[in-house]
Amino acid sequence: MPVVGVISCEILELEFAYLLSMDPDVAGITVVEDAYSCGLLQALESIGRFEPRRVALLRGFSPAFSGRIEVLARVLELALHNRKSLLQEGLGKAVREMAHYVDGIFLGYGLCGNALQNPKELFADAGVPLFIPMDEDHPVDDCVGLIIGGRDSYYAEQCKEAGTFFMIPGWTRHWRHLFEKEWGNLNPQMAKRLFSGYKRSLLLPTAVLSEVEMMHNIEDFNSLFGFRTEVQTGTLDILYRAWDSAKKVLYEDL
């Protein structure tokens, strides 16, 4: 059975923990343990279907299961989103490193500011199949596009209120990254000026985090910026379809 690599950023840690834990085809998960994988590991342990194995380095991984899918997961720092070139370089390096240990790689990314606009060219030397969540004929725009259900839904909400900060579960947990030197490097005054045209936080709860928990997570955020809160149910459909498609291809290749 295939070993599937998963590479994502911290924002989608809950979604991947849920997806992998709920999939009966997955026999086990190994996570590269570092400062960025804490949330994924905690979420996997909280769901409790199995205890994830931990390795400090990719070269510490060796397959341990047969008969079903095994997953090797790595979480990359959110700071890679600072610049398009930085994200491309970071993802390219991570893909090349992981490709030695897996039969295919599933990316928890979308276009992300067009950083992945040409994935075949960007990862031409990967040596294994790569899979990206698709919104019809193109990769999803970003993590929000993934959870809101695609570009049409994304655009419709922007038309309702252009000044919208989209709050998927991961963003409600990690919004304070905006003020960290490694990523946003904003102070509250700068942030208020940056978001001066914004009016609302739009929560997109899914099965991975309840509306109540998300509301609690953004109390300080809304208080800081004076945003009102609205809610629209999110979806994991695009993620599930992409995962099922990747599994089908990898099964056929074996």
Order of alpha helices (4+ residues) and beta strands (2+ residues): beta-alpha-beta-alpha-beta-beta-alpha-beta-alpha-beta-beta-beta-alpha-alpha-beta-alpha-alpha-beta-alpha-alpha-beta-alpha
